[in-house]
Amino acid sequence: MTTRIVAIEGADDIVRFIEKERVRQGLSQRKLCASAGLSHGAYWFVKQSTGGIQLDTALRLLNAVGADILIEQEQ
């Protein structure tokens, strides 16, 4: 298992990370959504949206590509 640390500053970074992982793993958008328990068009909508991604959806998609997320608050 490989551990990578990626700095995420906003919703767009999360979507870009999920897309890179999806492509790297050879997952179709439909397969990704099925693994995340989302409708098959949900990921397309997330990619096209300019309003960001909901945390629940992000967590489902990250889980589907086998990624964990650690949220830290700056002090």
C-alpha positions in Angstrom: 0.0 0.0 0.0 1.3 3.4 -1.0 0.8 6.5 1.2 0.6 9.8 -0.5 -0.1 13.1 1.1 -1.9 15.7 -1.1 -2.7 19.2 0.0 -6.2 20.1 -0.8 -7.3 23.7 -0.5 -10.7 23.7 -2.0 -13.5 21.7 -3.6 -11.9 21.9 -7.1 -8.8 20.2 -5.7 -10.9 17.3 -4.3 -12.6 16.8 -7.7 -9.3 16.9 -9.6 -7.8 14.4 -7.1 -10.7 12.0 -7.6 -10.5 12.3 -11.3 -6.8 11.5 -11.4 -7.3 8.5 -9.2 -10.3 7.3 -11.3 -8.3 7.5 -14.5 -5.2 5.9 -12.8 -7.3 3.0 -11.6 -9.1 2.6 -15.0 -12.5 3.2 -13.5 -15.3 4.4 -15.7 -17.4 7.2 -14.3 -20.3 4.8 -14.1 -18.3 2.2 -12.1 -17.0 5.0 -9.8 -20.5 6.1 -9.0 -21.7 2.5 -8.5 -18.8 1.9 -6.0 -19.7 5.1 -4.2 -23.4 4.3 -4.1 -24.3 7.3 -6.2 -26.5 7.6 -9.4 -24.5 7.1 -12.6 -24.8 10.8 -13.5 -23.7 12.2 -10.1 -20.0 12.3 -10.9 -20.6 14.1 -14.2 -22.7 16.7 -12.3 -19.9 17.1 -9.7 -17.3 17.7 -12.4 -19.5 20.2 -14.2 -20.6 22.1 -11.1 -19.0 25.4 -10.3 -20.6 25.4 -6.8 -18.3 22.8 -5.3 -18.9 19.3 -3.9 -20.8 18.3 -0.8 -18.7 16.7 1.9 -20.9 13.5 1.9 -20.4 13.1 -1.9 -16.7 13.8 -1.6 -16.3 11.2 1.1 -18.2 8.6 -0.9 -16.1 9.2 -4.0 -12.8 9.3 -2.1 -13.8 6.0 -0.5 -14.6 4.5 -3.9 -11.1 5.3 -5.2 -9.6 3.9 -1.9 -8.5 7.3 -0.5 -8.7 8.5 3.0 -9.1 12.2 4.0 -7.7 13.9 7.0 -9.2 17.3 7.8 -7.0 19.6 9.9 -7.9 23.1 11.1 -5.2 25.7 10.9 -4.4 27.3 14.2 
